[in-house]
Amino acid sequence: MERGGAAALACTFRSSSPSPVSHWRPLLHSRIRPSATARAPHFLLPTTGRRYSQKRFLDTSKGLKRFSLTTSSPFGRPGVSLNDEDLVKDKLLIDCGEDQDCVLDGIVALGKFDALHIGHRELAMHASKSGNPFLLSFVGMAEVLGWEYRPLIVAHCDRKRVLSSWATYCRNVVPLEYQVEFSKVRYLTPHQFVEKLSGDLRIKGVVAGENYRFGYKASGDAAELVKLCEEFGLSAFIVRSVMDTAKRSYNGATPAVNSSDKGQVSSSRVRHALSVGDIEYVSKLLGRKHRLVLTVSEYSLKERKNITVPKSSMLNMPPADGFYENCELFNGGYLGLCRVVINTETIDIEMKDESSLSTNPFQEDQQLGIEFG
């Protein structure tokens, strides 16, 4: 294992095994046509030996020269809530500058990306084949739609580390992630949504999974995404779902994760595996070890080779209560091997080497990362 630290957490760069589905070809894709004359869109299914290509090469020199463009707003069309003034005046990307050029000329993977599992990694990998890869995540869906609160699978502060580990799959380029507030796009029709991607963000193409839904009330599917991208001169790349080959069962039965589950790797499967403490299964779904991030507080206790941290300090979802061997502890760098006991109220960490803690004093508000082996 390669060990190193960066930022608040140890951004350990891991070189893992090649993607099990890296040889898959796109299910559907569109090509940008050289003629401006409107034509009826068509869909291409992959054939043996055929690889995805485009007639217009994508510019990979993002950032060399940028222009601030004034684009017409698509608001006012049917399906948009005209009473919400924020939809008109707010920028689409909440973590980008005023010019909204963070994903300019890039290939954008679309989704929620809450677990950053191997299926999400597959989308980023395909995006990197055609240009600069970006993830466009939608946040705030639970609050808007009234869903029950669920803890994060990946802590916010840990997402860059995970994305950095994907560089080996993405032609040595680290995918960058930008977020869209769901409330700003909730009422957009599929046509309006793609129009904003093309006009406001000025991307060159999109990548999405075969089960991707978009637009108001999820009215658009992958086939419509391909057709609309062709209309707006964007490339579209639809990727087959990464299937869960482990097919884990508990007490002889495979759990039904949700109604949309067709056997594909999903964040819901990751959550379920964590909830029953199946760490081996979690690692297979994520393509890496799960890291639980904790914030050291005044209520944290440290004695020789033991650390006790209250559960209230967790920044993301832990595995089920229980005893876990072969774990690793990080605090901006690698601290060493440990074993972990998760109780109802606390997380108890026992280091294998007592000297690991004596040379690394902790400060309040410092973050610890536990990787479960």
GUMI-368239 format. One record per residue (C-alpha): residue number from 1; x, y, z. Coordinates in nm, 4 decimals. Each point is the difference from the previous one (the first is absolute). Last residue first. Example, Ala and Ser with C-alpha at 12.3 -4.5 7.8 and 13.67 -1.06 7.14 Angstrom:
BEGIN
> nr x y z
> 2 1.3670 -0.1060 0.7140 $
> 1 -0.1370 -0.3440 0.0660 $
END
This chain:
BEGIN
> nr x y z
> 373 -0.9883 -0.3808 0.6003 $
> 372 -0.1966 0.2921 0.1417 $
> 371 0.1663 0.3346 -0.0515 $
> 370 -0.0288 0.2353 0.2951 $
> 369 0.0598 0.3700 -0.0690 $
> 368 0.0695 0.2546 0.2689 $
> 367 -0.0754 0.3705 -0.0257 $
> 366 0.1390 0.2744 0.2209 $
> 365 -0.2636 0.2157 0.1662 $
> 364 0.1953 -0.0067 0.3277 $
> 363 0.3644 -0.0902 -0.0405 $
> 362 0.1534 -0.3441 0.0069 $
> 361 0.3609 -0.0778 0.0905 $
> 360 0.1754 -0.2358 -0.2444 $
> 359 0.3260 -0.1413 0.1405 $
> 358 -0.1667 -0.1738 0.2948 $
> 357 -0.2842 -0.1233 -0.2216 $
> 356 0.1917 -0.2393 -0.2253 $
> 355 0.2349 -0.0950 0.2863 $
> 354 -0.2604 -0.2393 0.1415 $
> 353 0.0079 -0.2149 -0.3146 $
> 352 -0.3139 -0.2049 -0.0677 $
> 351 -0.2190 0.3024 0.0679 $
> 350 -0.3290 -0.0471 0.1850 $
> 349 -0.2909 0.2137 -0.1194 $
> 348 -0.3295 0.0197 0.1908 $
> 347 -0.2963 0.1589 -0.1756 $
> 346 -0.2672 0.1224 0.2386 $
> 345 -0.3762 0.0204 0.0629 $
> 344 -0.1552 -0.3324 -0.1039 $
> 343 0.3344 -0.1686 -0.0407 $
> 342 0.2469 -0.0259 -0.2871 $
> 341 0.3145 -0.1921 0.0949 $
> 340 0.3039 0.0611 -0.2185 $
> 339 0.3284 -0.1731 -0.0562 $
> 338 0.3112 0.1834 -0.1020 $
> 337 0.2785 0.0132 -0.2540 $
> 336 0.2059 0.3152 -0.0403 $
> 335 0.0058 0.3785 0.0094 $
> 334 0.0025 0.0848 -0.3720 $
> 333 -0.0103 0.3692 -0.0700 $
> 332 -0.2530 0.2815 0.0207 $
> 331 -0.1485 -0.1822 0.2981 $
> 330 -0.0236 -0.3602 -0.1198 $
> 329 -0.0832 -0.3290 0.1743 $
> 328 -0.0037 -0.3460 -0.1564 $
> 327 -0.2305 -0.2947 0.0755 $
> 326 0.1022 -0.3643 0.0154 $
> 325 -0.2664 -0.1091 0.2510 $
> 324 -0.3536 0.1286 0.0455 $
> 323 -0.2255 -0.0557 0.3026 $
> 322 -0.3677 0.0944 -0.0105 $
> 321 -0.2577 0.2673 -0.0673 $
> 320 -0.0849 0.0086 -0.3679 $
> 319 0.2312 0.1779 -0.2442 $
> 318 0.0326 0.3766 0.0318 $
> 317 -0.1756 0.2633 -0.2142 $
> 316 0.1632 0.3401 -0.0331 $
> 315 0.1301 0.2954 0.2023 $
> 314 0.0122 -0.1811 0.3351 $
> 313 0.0639 0.2152 0.3100 $
> 312 -0.3378 -0.0816 0.1559 $
> 311 0.1183 -0.3585 0.0261 $
> 310 0.2211 0.1022 0.2896 $
> 309 0.3747 -0.0687 -0.0387 $
> 308 0.2107 -0.2284 0.2147 $
> 307 0.3683 -0.0342 -0.0847 $
> 306 0.2317 -0.2701 0.1302 $
> 305 0.3764 -0.0509 -0.0409 $
> 304 0.1113 0.1987 0.3036 $
> 303 -0.3222 0.1636 0.1138 $
> 302 -0.1990 0.2363 -0.2209 $
> 301 -0.3553 0.1133 0.0736 $
> 300 -0.2232 0.2050 -0.2301 $
> 299 -0.2568 0.2250 0.1693 $
> 298 0.1985 0.3157 -0.0708 $
> 297 -0.0352 -0.0840 -0.3670 $
> 296 0.1798 -0.2015 -0.2687 $
> 295 -0.2066 -0.0038 -0.3189 $
> 294 -0.0595 -0.3430 -0.1494 $
> 293 0.0145 -0.1293 -0.3581 $
> 292 -0.0956 -0.3610 -0.0808 $
> 291 0.1890 -0.1315 -0.3020 $
> 290 -0.1319 -0.2960 -0.1990 $
> 289 0.2766 -0.1940 -0.1703 $
> 288 0.0148 0.0220 -0.3775 $
> 287 -0.1884 -0.1166 -0.3095 $
> 286 -0.3166 0.1295 0.1614 $
> 285 -0.2150 -0.3065 -0.0638 $
> 284 0.2824 -0.2431 0.0737 $
> 283 0.1015 0.1872 0.3158 $
> 282 -0.3586 -0.0013 0.1290 $
> 281 -0.0199 -0.3767 -0.0546 $
> 280 0.3128 -0.0583 0.2083 $
> 279 -0.1320 0.2355 0.2685 $
> 278 -0.3281 -0.1845 0.0559 $
> 277 -0.1035 0.1917 0.3131 $
> 276 -0.3757 -0.0448 -0.0443 $
> 275 -0.0695 0.3726 -0.0480 $
> 274 0.3147 0.0398 -0.2101 $
> 273 -0.1208 -0.2622 -0.2491 $
> 272 -0.3410 0.1699 -0.0167 $
> 271 0.1529 0.3409 -0.0630 $
> 270 0.2259 -0.1349 -0.2744 $
> 269 -0.2957 -0.1731 -0.1629 $
> 268 -0.1960 0.3265 0.0065 $
> 267 0.2970 0.1790 -0.1569 $
> 266 -0.0323 -0.2304 -0.2965 $
> 265 0.1734 -0.2844 -0.1822 $
> 264 -0.2561 -0.1489 -0.2358 $
> 263 -0.2239 -0.2976 0.0736 $
> 262 -0.3145 0.1518 -0.1406 $
> 261 -0.0810 0.2197 0.2989 $
> 260 -0.2614 0.2616 -0.0888 $
> 259 -0.2467 -0.1196 0.2667 $
> 258 0.2549 0.0176 0.2803 $
> 257 0.2630 -0.2106 0.1788 $
> 256 -0.1775 -0.3341 -0.0217 $
> 255 0.2195 -0.2173 0.2215 $
> 254 0.1525 -0.3204 -0.1419 $
> 253 -0.1123 -0.2902 0.2167 $
> 252 0.1917 -0.2927 0.1480 $
> 251 0.0411 0.1528 0.3423 $
> 250 0.1583 0.3016 -0.1662 $
> 249 0.0764 -0.0018 -0.3706 $
> 248 0.2727 0.1760 -0.1962 $
> 247 -0.0243 -0.0003 -0.3763 $
> 246 0.3768 0.0601 -0.0376 $
> 245 -0.0362 0.0772 -0.3715 $
> 244 -0.1809 0.3283 0.0635 $
> 243 -0.0507 0.1311 -0.3506 $
> 242 0.1621 0.3132 -0.1364 $
> 241 -0.2791 0.1674 -0.1935 $
> 240 0.0521 0.0519 -0.3717 $
> 239 0.1361 0.3382 -0.1040 $
> 238 -0.1770 0.2639 -0.2078 $
> 237 0.2297 0.2518 -0.1721 $
> 236 -0.1438 0.3175 -0.1423 $
> 235 0.1855 0.2517 -0.2154 $
> 234 -0.1463 0.3480 -0.0031 $
> 233 -0.1266 0.1942 -0.3019 $
> 232 -0.3212 0.1214 0.1626 $
> 231 -0.2303 -0.2299 -0.1972 $
> 230 0.2427 -0.2888 0.0396 $
> 229 -0.0064 0.0519 0.3745 $
> 228 -0.3794 -0.0103 -0.0093 $
> 227 -0.0062 -0.3364 -0.1791 $
> 226 0.2594 -0.1593 0.2285 $
> 225 -0.1806 0.1252 0.3119 $
> 224 -0.3269 -0.1329 -0.1396 $
> 223 0.1504 -0.3481 -0.0237 $
> 222 0.1404 0.0242 0.3527 $
> 221 -0.3366 0.0907 0.1559 $
> 220 -0.1986 0.3189 0.0489 $
> 219 -0.3119 0.0394 0.2164 $
> 218 0.1852 -0.0186 0.3309 $
> 217 -0.2801 0.2050 0.1642 $
> 216 0.1379 0.3092 -0.1756 $
> 215 0.3113 -0.0873 -0.1962 $
> 214 0.2402 -0.2898 0.0413 $
> 213 0.0153 -0.3779 0.0183 $
> 212 0.3162 -0.2109 -0.0348 $
> 211 -0.0561 -0.3756 -0.0291 $
> 210 0.2537 -0.0473 -0.2830 $
> 209 0.2614 0.1963 0.1931 $
> 208 0.1051 0.3477 -0.1048 $
> 207 0.2823 0.1761 -0.1848 $
> 206 -0.0374 0.3501 -0.1391 $
> 205 0.1604 0.2124 -0.2691 $
> 204 0.1659 0.3203 -0.1071 $
> 203 -0.0843 0.2214 0.2970 $
> 202 -0.1020 0.3626 -0.0342 $
> 201 -0.1259 0.0341 0.3588 $
> 200 -0.2814 0.2458 -0.0705 $
> 199 -0.0879 -0.0848 -0.3601 $
> 198 0.0684 -0.3734 -0.0351 $
> 197 -0.0736 -0.1167 0.3516 $
> 196 -0.2879 0.2470 0.0191 $
> 195 -0.1497 -0.1321 -0.3237 $
> 194 0.0343 -0.3551 0.1316 $
> 193 -0.2151 0.0961 0.2987 $
> 192 -0.2498 0.1925 -0.2085 $
> 191 -0.0634 -0.2959 -0.2303 $
> 190 -0.0371 -0.2434 0.2925 $
> 189 -0.2542 0.2371 0.1567 $
> 188 0.1255 0.2194 0.2811 $
> 187 -0.2021 0.0038 0.3216 $
> 186 0.2645 -0.1493 0.2302 $
> 185 0.2930 0.1849 -0.1513 $
> 184 0.0654 0.2705 0.2572 $
> 183 -0.1421 -0.2020 0.2916 $
> 182 0.2574 -0.2716 -0.0704 $
> 181 0.2908 0.2271 0.0865 $
> 180 0.2651 -0.0896 -0.2541 $
> 179 0.3405 -0.1193 0.1106 $
> 178 0.3412 -0.0158 -0.1604 $
> 177 0.2460 -0.2882 0.0049 $
> 176 0.3398 -0.0196 -0.1647 $
> 175 0.1282 -0.3233 -0.1491 $
> 174 0.3719 -0.0584 0.0663 $
> 173 0.1806 -0.0608 -0.3296 $
> 172 0.2475 -0.2862 -0.0339 $
> 171 -0.1884 -0.1449 -0.2961 $
> 170 -0.3191 -0.0305 0.2050 $
> 169 0.0381 -0.3431 0.1598 $
> 168 0.3325 0.0816 0.1651 $
> 167 -0.1443 0.3386 0.0993 $
> 166 -0.2747 -0.1636 0.2049 $
> 165 0.1994 0.0238 0.3252 $
> 164 -0.0197 0.3778 -0.0246 $
> 163 -0.3796 -0.0275 0.0007 $
> 162 0.0157 -0.1762 0.3370 $
> 161 0.2296 0.2631 0.1486 $
> 160 -0.2170 0.2790 -0.1359 $
> 159 -0.3071 -0.1554 0.1631 $
> 158 0.1433 -0.0159 0.3514 $
> 157 -0.1008 0.3440 0.1302 $
> 156 -0.3600 -0.0611 -0.1027 $
> 155 -0.0093 -0.3311 0.1883 $
> 154 -0.0786 -0.2986 -0.2209 $
> 153 -0.3053 -0.2122 0.0861 $
> 152 -0.1865 0.3064 0.1250 $
> 151 -0.2567 -0.0537 0.2730 $
> 150 -0.3636 -0.0513 -0.0989 $
> 149 -0.2844 0.2382 0.0811 $
> 148 -0.3453 -0.1173 -0.1092 $
> 147 -0.1096 0.1407 -0.3341 $
> 146 -0.2104 0.3145 -0.0167 $
> 145 0.0518 0.0661 -0.3706 $
> 144 0.1790 0.3323 0.0452 $
> 143 0.2019 -0.1018 0.3057 $
> 142 0.0960 -0.3399 -0.1420 $
> 141 0.0933 0.1459 -0.3384 $
> 140 0.2392 0.2562 0.1477 $
> 139 0.2939 -0.0842 -0.2232 $
> 138 0.0307 -0.0940 -0.3653 $
> 137 0.3479 -0.0999 -0.1100 $
> 136 0.1682 0.0908 -0.3280 $
> 135 0.3169 -0.2046 -0.0232 $
> 134 0.2674 0.1241 -0.2396 $
> 133 0.2349 -0.1691 -0.2447 $
> 132 0.2120 0.2062 -0.2450 $
> 131 -0.0460 -0.1543 -0.3419 $
> 130 -0.1266 -0.3054 -0.1864 $
> 129 0.1590 -0.2949 0.1790 $
> 128 -0.0180 0.1835 0.3330 $
> 127 -0.3800 -0.0147 -0.0068 $
> 126 0.0167 -0.3796 -0.0306 $
> 125 0.2119 -0.0224 0.3156 $
> 124 -0.2249 0.2414 0.1880 $
> 123 -0.3025 -0.2178 -0.0798 $
> 122 0.1840 -0.3136 0.1126 $
> 121 0.0945 0.1677 0.3274 $
> 120 -0.3683 0.0542 0.0692 $
> 119 -0.0616 -0.3719 -0.0442 $
> 118 0.3030 -0.0788 0.2156 $
> 117 -0.1432 0.1972 0.2935 $
> 116 0.0163 0.3746 0.0669 $
> 115 -0.2625 -0.0524 0.2709 $
> 114 -0.2069 0.3181 -0.0505 $
> 113 0.0674 0.0338 -0.3715 $
> 112 -0.3373 0.1624 -0.0736 $
> 111 0.0232 -0.0301 -0.3779 $
> 110 0.1318 0.1524 -0.3226 $
> 109 0.3527 -0.0398 -0.1356 $
> 108 0.1119 0.3177 -0.1755 $
> 107 0.2428 0.0128 -0.2921 $
> 106 0.1755 0.3353 -0.0005 $
> 105 0.0020 0.3022 -0.2302 $
> 104 -0.0614 0.2329 0.2978 $
> 103 -0.0564 -0.1952 0.3221 $
> 102 0.1132 0.2771 0.2340 $
> 101 -0.1262 0.2738 -0.2312 $
> 100 -0.2847 0.1248 0.2191 $
> 99 0.1122 0.3606 -0.0593 $
> 98 -0.0860 0.0967 0.3574 $
> 97 0.2136 -0.2748 0.1483 $
> 96 -0.0826 -0.3631 0.0763 $
> 95 -0.1211 -0.1779 0.3130 $
> 94 -0.3758 0.0516 -0.0379 $
> 93 -0.0089 -0.0864 -0.3692 $
> 92 -0.3228 0.1163 -0.1675 $
> 91 0.0346 0.3676 0.0807 $
> 90 -0.2879 0.1749 0.1725 $
> 89 -0.2093 0.2730 -0.1634 $
> 88 -0.2751 -0.1961 -0.1724 $
> 87 -0.0459 -0.2968 0.2297 $
> 86 0.0230 0.2321 0.2993 $
> 85 -0.3129 0.1791 -0.1206 $
> 84 -0.2153 -0.3048 0.0780 $
> 83 -0.3468 0.1098 -0.1082 $
> 82 0.0671 -0.1034 -0.3584 $
> 81 0.0143 -0.3675 0.0951 $
> 80 0.1197 -0.1536 -0.3240 $
> 79 -0.1982 -0.2724 -0.1783 $
> 78 -0.1059 0.2050 -0.2986 $
> 77 0.2672 0.2413 -0.1223 $
> 76 0.0610 0.3209 0.1917 $
> 75 0.3572 -0.0825 0.0854 $
> 74 0.2308 -0.0954 -0.2832 $
> 73 0.2255 0.2971 0.0702 $
> 72 0.1866 0.1539 -0.2889 $
> 71 0.3751 -0.0228 0.0263 $
> 70 0.2545 0.2755 0.0518 $
> 69 0.3466 -0.1380 -0.0472 $
> 68 0.3124 0.0546 0.2064 $
> 67 0.2801 -0.1437 -0.2056 $
> 66 0.2789 -0.2299 0.0992 $
> 65 0.3486 -0.0581 -0.1327 $
> 64 0.2581 -0.2441 0.1215 $
> 63 -0.2334 -0.1365 0.2698 $
> 62 -0.1018 -0.3187 -0.1718 $
> 61 0.2599 -0.1171 -0.2476 $
> 60 -0.1727 -0.3331 -0.0557 $
> 59 -0.2036 0.1195 -0.2970 $
> 58 -0.2220 -0.2849 -0.1137 $
> 57 0.0519 -0.1402 -0.3465 $
> 56 -0.2867 0.0352 -0.2409 $
> 55 -0.1002 -0.3106 -0.1901 $
> 54 -0.0331 -0.1881 0.3264 $
> 53 0.0982 -0.3511 0.0961 $
> 52 -0.1292 -0.2917 0.2024 $
> 51 0.1605 -0.3275 -0.0932 $
> 50 -0.1181 -0.2698 -0.2368 $
> 49 0.1618 -0.3432 0.0240 $
> 48 -0.3314 -0.1796 0.0272 $
> 47 -0.2950 0.2319 -0.0325 $
> 46 -0.1331 0.2534 0.2479 $
> 45 -0.3554 0.1268 -0.0490 $
> 44 -0.0437 0.3308 -0.1756 $
> 43 -0.2975 0.2231 0.0532 $
> 42 -0.1512 0.2375 -0.2489 $
> 41 -0.0886 0.3660 0.0038 $
> 40 -0.2204 0.1420 -0.2790 $
> 39 0.1986 0.2634 -0.1774 $
> 38 0.0360 0.3730 0.0455 $
> 37 0.2404 0.1613 -0.2439 $
> 36 0.3057 0.1338 0.1801 $
> 35 0.2157 -0.2557 -0.1746 $
> 34 0.3083 -0.1397 0.1632 $
> 33 -0.2032 -0.2363 0.2186 $
> 32 0.0921 -0.0522 0.3623 $
> 31 -0.0250 -0.3685 0.0710 $
> 30 -0.2447 -0.1670 0.2318 $
> 29 0.0490 -0.2917 0.2285 $
> 28 -0.1849 -0.3039 0.1257 $
> 27 0.0983 -0.3117 0.1938 $
> 26 0.3599 0.1076 0.0156 $
> 25 0.2668 -0.2671 -0.0167 $
> 24 0.1112 -0.2182 0.2861 $
> 23 0.3702 -0.0780 0.0261 $
> 22 0.0475 0.1895 0.3254 $
> 21 -0.2549 -0.2247 0.1670 $
> 20 0.2062 -0.1542 0.2771 $
> 19 0.1835 0.3309 0.0524 $
> 18 0.3704 -0.0581 0.0328 $
> 17 0.1340 -0.0943 0.3422 $
> 16 0.0754 0.2722 0.2526 $
> 15 0.2668 0.2652 0.0085 $
> 14 -0.0753 0.1915 0.3142 $
> 13 0.0873 0.3605 0.0618 $
> 12 -0.0412 0.0694 0.3708 $
> 11 -0.1427 0.3450 0.0518 $
> 10 0.0745 -0.0155 0.3688 $
> 9 -0.2592 0.2368 0.1348 $
> 8 0.0031 0.3741 0.0633 $
> 7 0.1861 0.0823 -0.3199 $
> 6 0.2630 -0.2479 -0.1179 $
> 5 0.1577 -0.3143 0.1345 $
> 4 0.1878 -0.2971 -0.1346 $
> 3 -0.0012 -0.3746 0.0052 $
> 2 0.0327 -0.2436 -0.2871 $
> 1 -0.1248 -0.3454 0.0863 $
END
